[in-house]
Amino acid sequence: MRSGTSPAANYGESQSAESKADFVHKLKIALKELRETEIWVKIILRANMIEPASKLTPLAEETDELAAILFKSIETAKKRRER
């Protein structure tokens, strides 16, 4: 539960970052938490803790999509920081 809600809080923190480096750092933390969430979802699926497992499929997909968005945002912010 904590790793699943942490990315939103860290993303919110990034919006008030003190610098571009701080912004990137906070996005990286959010991405790290999303990856942890992804692992927990996989563990829950493999352990058959939720039936039917299809209930978690949208969550797993959304976690992947958000991770891709954050990854791209980090890349973009780094490029802009270099300018």
Protein Blocks (a to p, Z undefined) as FASTA:
>chain_A
ZZmmmmmmmmmmmmmccbfklmmmmmmmmmmmmmmmmmmmmmmmmnopaccfklmmmmmm
mmmmmmmmmmmmmmmmmmmmmZZ
